């Protein structure tokens, strides 16, 4: 089963670093060769703008920053997909 990871790229999250979060996730997904197991996508406003860069993993909500993207990847993506 493919894990679906969606990052908000709306204006509020963009200001908070969504581009860096997307790039970080792309990097770690490629680094771990998980491209066939993880589908990374973008969406506009998720309605939780105050919570930082909004990310969902299979519809579960997370708040991620460029500083926490590696930790988030390790715990919520890599650990659950392998």
Buried (B, 14 or more C-beta within 10 A) or exposed (E): EEBEBBBBBBEBBEEBBBBBBBEBBBEBBEEBEBEEBBEBEBEEEBEEBEBBBBBBBEEEEBBBBBEBBBEBBEEBBBEEBE
